[in-house]
Each structure stands twice: as structure tokens, then as C-alpha cells.
Amino acid sequence: MKINDVSKLTGLPISTLRFYERKNLIPDTFVKRDVNNYRIYSEEIVEFLNDVKVLLSVDFSIEELSLLVNQQLNLSYEVKKKIVEQKIKEIEDVQKRLKKSKQFLNAVLEGKANFQTKC
């Protein structure tokens, strides 16, 4: 597939795909060059990029993702595992805060919270 096809299938702008390549976020296994030096993407890149979008949505940074996928860095499995475990902890912390916020808002709605405005 050409970059335009990947853009259409993933909903990512071409500029974003090129940015991901510059940041080493797209492994070389997904991209080859044809005789005219155009990028040719494998079909598997669509699923990979959809996974990237999910990871970005849970606040992985481009740099963190690059560390996980950039094979040239030769990071050990343990280092990558720690990055993922840290992100899971951050998500769990956010979930706890959201749960407390939801409980408070429910208490406000029920008139049980010490809050200036009754709903």
C-alpha cells in the first residue's frame, strides 16, 4: 500500500504518518521502498497504527511509544515492561480519581454533599 492508502484506512493524515516515521515509531518491518524509492506499507501496518492510536489515547507519549517499538535501541524486555507497568499504574491512579469524583457528584445530586449549590 502507498501512504495515501494507509492514511485513508487509519484516518491518520499523511503528515502524521511521516512524523511517526521520523520519530521511529513505525518499525522498518512495515515499510519497504519500491524501485522508485516510494514507501510501500504492508497490510499489517493498519492494525499496528490502530494500536498506536489506542496507546496515545491513554497518554503514552510519542517518545514512550518509540522506546517500545524502536528495535535499533535494543532495549531489554524488562525496560519495556517497566514502561508499560508505569503506564498501567498511571491509568489506575486516574481511575481512582475519577471514581472519587463520580461519587462526589452523585452525592451532590442526592443533596448529601456539603456543596453550596443544591441540584
For each residue, the residues with C-beta under 8 A, 3 or more apart:
1: 5 6 9 40 41 42 43 45
2: 5 6 38 39 40 41
3: 6 7 14 17 18 39 41
4: 7 8 14
5: 1 2 8 9 41
6: 1 2 3 9 10 12 17 41 45 46 49
7: 3 4 10 11 12 13 14 17
8: 4 5 11
9: 1 5 6 46
10: 6 7 17 46 49 50 53
11: 7 8
12: 6 7 16 17 49 53
13: 7 16 17
14: 3 4 7 17 18
15: 18 19
16: 12 13 19 20
17: 3 6 7 10 12 13 14 20 21 26 49
18: 3 14 15 21 22
19: 15 16 22 23
20: 16 17 23 25 26 49 52 62
21: 17 18 24 25 26 31
22: 18 19
23: 19 20 62 63 66
24: 21 66 69 70 72
25: 20 21 52 62 65 66 69 70
26: 17 20 21 30 31 45 48 49 69
27: 30 48 69 70 71
28: 31 71
29: 42
30: 26 27 41 42 44 45 48
31: 21 26 28 39 40 41 42 45
32: 39 40 42
33: 37 38 39 40
34: 37 38 40
35:
36:
37: 33 34
38: 2 33 34
39: 2 3 31 32 33
40: 1 2 31 32 33 34
41: 1 2 3 5 6 30 31 45
42: 1 29 30 31 32 45
43: 1 46
44: 30 47 48
45: 1 6 26 30 31 41 42 48 49
46: 6 9 10 43 49 50
47: 44 50 51
48: 26 27 30 44 45 51 52
49: 6 10 12 17 20 26 45 46 52 53
50: 10 46 47 53 54
51: 47 48 54 55
52: 20 25 48 49 55 56 65
53: 10 12 49 50 56 57
54: 50 51 57 58
55: 51 52 58 60 65
56: 52 53 59 60 62 65
57: 53 54
58: 54 55 87 91
59: 56 87 90 91
60: 55 56 64 65 87
61: 64 65
62: 20 23 25 56 65 66
63: 23 66 67
64: 60 61 67 68 83 87
65: 25 52 55 56 60 61 62 68 69
66: 23 24 25 62 63 69 70
67: 63 64 70 73 75 79 80 83
68: 64 65 75 80 83 84
69: 24 25 26 27 65 66
70: 24 25 27 66 67 73 75
71: 27 28 74
72: 24
73: 67 70
74: 71
75: 67 68 70 79 80
76: 79 80
77: 80 81
78: 81 82
79: 67 75 76 82 83
80: 67 68 75 76 77 83 84
81: 77 78 84 85
82: 78 79 85 86
83: 64 67 68 79 80 86 87
84: 68 80 81 87 88
85: 81 82 88 89
86: 82 83 89 90
87: 58 59 60 64 83 84 90 91
88: 84 85 91 92
89: 85 86 92 93
90: 59 86 87 93 94
91: 58 59 87 88 94 95
92: 88 89 95 96
93: 89 90 96 97
94: 90 91 97 98
95: 91 92 98 99
96: 92 93 99 100
97: 93 94 100 101
98: 94 95 101 102
99: 95 96 102 103
100: 96 97 103 104
101: 97 98 104 105
102: 98 99 105 106
103: 99 100 106 107
104: 100 101 107 108 113
105: 101 102 108 109
106: 102 103 109 110
107: 103 104 110 112 113
108: 104 105 111 112 113 115 119
109: 105 106 119
110: 106 107 113
111: 108 118 119
112: 107 108
113: 104 107 108 110
114:
115: 108 118
116:
117:
118: 111 115
119: 108 109 111
